[in-house]
Amino acid sequence: MPNPHLPDLAVPAELAAGFGTPLTVSGPLRRPHQMLAEQSYADHASIHDGSIADDLGLAGAPIEGPTHFSQFDPLLVARWGRRWFERGRISAHFRTMCVEGDEVRATVTTLPDDPETVTIHAEKGDGTAVLSGHASVADEVDTEVRARLARASAPDRPVILERLSVGQRGRDTAPVTMGLDTHMGEMYPFTLRDKLDRITERSPFYDGPSPWGGPIVPFEMVSVLTMCTSHLAGFERREPSIGLFLDLEVRILDGPLLLDTPYTLDREIVALGESRRTESYWTVTTVRDPDGRAVAEVLLHEGVFKESYPGYPPELLPS
């Protein structure tokens, strides 16, 4: 398949077809890189630090979930062309963590009665599921992540998240700008240039001219843009505690997002949840351009390991 990031892409007819028999198309096996080993927040290391991962009984320091989004870009551009960058939505439930050296393959399956939505799936080389969900260019779509949000049920006795509440809005922060060499803070100790040197699927639009003028923000970096100032939002949880992404949906409303552009961020907590090992919260972040127009929306479900907080009541910890 020709590189679908290039403007002169010849779209495979069977993948671009609007209706018909469901078709499954997969990309090549890739080895995504772990770039958050030096991440820190609230004055402590994160789950991407090897020693922290060991303390939590994980197989290794996990690769950040959005990294896998780039492997879907060629398949989704082949499906929808430039509309993917302008109106695309990728929605993923993360099923298994990957570590440095793991091979991962991305797969999309068309739907026979919906030309604007596909299911997505990523798995390791041995067949272990990494993520599942949907991608779409439709204005409204029922996604796996939205279904999980609808089922969210707040914990009876939140401990780490007792200061958070549904409807709570984030404090105003200064506009956020991502440039090729912008350091995005302690949460993301790398630049976009660093990322592009190791990204699994690189588009010339990421650091050069594009059909929209200048370089664009890759899908996997939209969550970096929205999260890099999250520590200023006032969503206080008890520390020290270690979190991880459980579900993530990135939706471009009027895009793509452009480099060197100041975006403002509106944040709101829309649900709280709990599992055996985690307390969790769902946040919607709306990205607005300098004219105040909503140009993207990020729905993040972040879990916090109960056992990572030293003051967690023993009777509430998983046995």
Secondary structure as UniProt FT lines:
FT   TURN            4..5
FT   TURN            7..8
FT   HELIX           13..16
FT   STRAND          24..26
FT   TURN            37..38
FT   STRAND          40..41
FT   TURN            42..43
FT   STRAND          44..45
FT   TURN            47..48
FT   HELIX           50..55
FT   TURN            56..57
FT   HELIX           65..72
FT   HELIX           73..80
FT   TURN            81..82
FT   HELIX           83..87
FT   STRAND          89..94
FT   TURN            100..101
FT   STRAND          104..111
FT   TURN            112..113
FT   STRAND          114..124
FT   TURN            125..126
FT   STRAND          129..136
FT   HELIX           144..150
FT   TURN            160..163
FT   TURN            166..167
FT   TURN            180..181
FT   TURN            186..187
FT   HELIX           192..196
FT   TURN            197..198
FT   HELIX           204..206
FT   TURN            211..212
FT   HELIX           219..227
FT   TURN            228..229
FT   HELIX           230..232
FT   STRAND          243..252
FT   TURN            259..260
FT   STRAND          263..274
FT   STRAND          278..288
FT   TURN            290..291
FT   STRAND          294..305
FT   HELIX           306..308
FT   TURN            310..311
FT   HELIX           314..316
//
